[in-house]
């Protein structure tokens, strides 16, 4: 990797995977707002989201650094800042450390120690355990590592309540079950990339047909899990209707993937999964604040 240009702020921003962080912050915000009937204090919301974003960005930067050689050989990732030499690995490490320390300090000093501790555990799980070991060791890397990526709504919940409660755990569970069909759909579409870099994604280790069926099974499970907020009284019929409608769309995508009638079905499913999660958490908020 030779140095091709001077790093810009955009290059460092790209290291944080901003699109992923934005989705995480939406989920964390929903966790905050659902944790209490009243609107949480605005300063707490802003400080909490800032700390969570910084820690998440730090873990993403570590992922960029550790995967630089793999990224350089994959079409989807070869233009990232570190493979292209716009950011050196040393500069990336310093950047990741600065973000992580700042984020944990904010959470520890101005939110609460519980939320700071959970973020640290998530950083270790995703930044080190998943990135350095699970990703290359097992085809269940996304399932196991997904637990750490599913935690933002729980972070938001604990930021407000300073306790781990069932509401936050249910929101975490939704994202945990959502992660495998979301990422395996992309893995099918990018199978050749993963084969080239010898990463044991499920389509490579267990075959295409098996992975497609797993996407369908997890989507069915996700539709069932998404009903839990209504079942336990966290939300009402507006959310239930939205969850079932969105789940129906996801199931239709998963069925199309299993049938294999279109080569574009896996990528279409991946894209819909992002819309699904965003819309599902938005409907949770709408239901929470409706005067019914």
N, C-alpha and C positions, 0 to 999 in steps of 0.2 A: 504494500500500500504506500504509494508515494504521495507526497504533499502536492496537491494540485491547485489549491487556492487558500486564501486566508479565511479562517472560520468567521462566520457572521453570527449575529444573534439568532437568525433563522435556523442555522445549523444546530446550535445548542438547543433551541426550542424543539427541533425535530427529534433530538435525542430523548425527549420526555414523552414521545408518542402523544401529542396533544389531543388528537381525536379520541383516543382511548381514555385519556384523563378527563376530558369533558364529559364523556358518558359516565365515568365513575363518579364525577362530582354531582351529576344529576341524581344518581342513585343515592349518594351520601346525603344530598339535600332532602330527598324524599324521606330518608330515614330520620333526619332531624325533625321535619315537619310532622311526620306521623307519630313521633314519640310523645307528643303532648297535644292536648286539645287546643291550647292557646298557641299563638305564634311565638316561637322562641325569640329571645333578644337578638336583634340584628347584628350587634357586634360579635356575639357568640357564633352566629351563622357564618359571618365573613371570616373570622379568625379560624374557625374550625375547618372550613372549606380550604382556606389557604394552606393550613398545615397538612391536611390530607393530600392536597394537590402536590405539594413539594415532596412529600415522602413517596407518592406514587411516581412522580417524575424522576426521582432518584433511582427507584427500582427499574424503571424503564431504561434509564441511561445505562445502568449496569448490564441489562439485557443486551443493549446495543453493543457494548464493549465486548462482552463474552461471546457474542454471536458474530463478530465482525468477519471472521473467515468464512463462516457459513453464508452470511448475508452477501458477501462478495460473489458467491457462485449461484445465487438465486435471482431469477429475473425480477421477482417482486421486491427485492430488498437491496439489489446491487448498487443503487444510487444513494443509499443512506450515507450520512456524513463521514462515518468512520471508515467503511470500505473504500470510499472515494478519496480519503485522505484529507478531507476538509477539517476534520477534528482528529487530533492524535489520541491514541488510547490513554496517555497520561493526562492530557487535558480533560478527557471524558471522565476519568476517575476522580479528578479534583472537582469537576462540576457535579458529579453524582454525590460525592461526599458533602459538598457544600449544601446542596438541596436537601439531602437527608437529614443532616444535622440541624439545619434551619427549621425544617418541618417538624421534627421531633421536639425541638426546643419550644416552638410556638404551641404545640399541643400540650406539652408538659406544663408550661408556665401559664397559659391563658385559656386552656380548655380543661383537661383533667388528666391525671396520670394513667387512668384506665385506657383512655382513647390513645394516648401516646404509646402505651405498651402494646396494644393491639396492632397499631400501625407498624411498630418495630417488628413484631412477629410476622406480619404480612410481608414486610420488606425482606426479612430473612428467608421467608418461604418462597417468594417469587424471585427475588433478586439472586438468591444463592441456591436454595434447594432445587427449585424448578429449573432455573437457567443453567446451572452448572452440572446438575445430575439428572433429574427426572426427564428432561427433554431428550436426552441422549440414551437413557437407560431403559425406558419402557414405553409401550404403545398407549399406556394409560396416563401418560404425562399430563394431558389436558384435564383428565378427570381429577387426578390428585392435586395438581397445581392449581386447578380452577378454584379450589377452596380459598386460596389466598386472594385471587382476583375477585371473588364473590363478596368480599367483606365490606366494601364501602358503605352500604346502607347500615350495617351494624356499627361502623365508625360514627356515622351521623347520629344514630340512635344513642350511643353511649356518650357522645359529645353533649347531648342535651340532658340525659338522665343520670349519667355517671354509673350506669349499671347495665349488665347484659340481661336482656329480657326477651321473651318469646317473640314479640313483634319484630325486633331486629333480626333474630335468628331466622324467622320465616322469610324475610326479605332476602337475607343471605342465601337461603335454600333455593329461592327462585332463580337467582343468578347462577348458583352452583349447578343446577340441573340444566339451565339454559346453555352453559358453556360448551359441553360436548357437541350437541348438534350444530351450534354456531361455528365452531372451529373445524369439526370434521367435514363439514360441507366445503369449507375453503381448502382443506387438505386433499379432498378428492379433486378439486379443480386444479390444485397446484402439485399434484402427485409427483410429476417428473422432477420438479425442483427438490422435493424432499428425498426422492430416490438418489438424486445426484450428490447430495450432501450427507447421505446415510443417516438421516434422522428417522427413528422408527415410528413414524406416524401410523395410525391404525390401517389406512388403506394399503400400506406397504407390508405390514406384518400379518394382517388377517385378510387382505383382499378387498376389492372394490365392493362386491355384493354384500359382504358381511358389514362393512362400514355403513352402507346405505341403509341396511336394516336397523343398525344401531341408532342412526339418526332418527328413524321413525319411532323406535321404542323410547328414546329419550324425549322426543317431542310429545309423545303421548303422556309420559310421566310429567313433563313440564306443564302440560295443560291441566293435569290433575293438581299439581303443586300450586299452580297459580290461583286456584280457587281457595286456598287456605286462608288468605286474609278475610274473605267473606265468611268462611266456615267458623273462624274464631271470633268474629265480631269486630275485626279491625276496620272493615269497609262494608259498604252496603250494596244494593242491587245495581247501582250505576257501575261500580267497579266490576261486579260479577258479569254483567252484560258485556262490558268492554273486554274482560279477560277471556271470556268464551269466544267472542268474535275474533279477537287477535289470535287466540289459540287455534281457531278453525283455519285461519289463514296460514299459520305455521304448519298445521297438519297437512293442508293441501300441498304446500311446498315439499314437505317430507315424502308424501305419497308420490309426487312427481319425481323425486330423487330415486326412490325405490324402483319405480317403473322404468326409469332410464330412457324415457321417451324423448328427452332433449339433453344435449350435451351442456346446455346452459343452466340446467336445473340446479346443480350444486351451488354455482356462484349466485344464482338468483335467491336461493335459500339463505346463503350467507348474508346477502344484502337485506333480505326481509327480516332476518333475525335481529339485526341492529334496529330496524324500524320497530319491530315487535317489542323489544325491551324498553326502548325510549317511550313508546306509546303506552305500554303497560304501566310504567311508573308515573307517567303523566296522568293517566286515568285514576291511579291511586290518589294523587293529589286532588284532582277535581272532585272525586267522591268524598274525600276527607273534609273539604271546605264547602260542599253543598249544604245549604240550610234545610236539610231534611233529616 
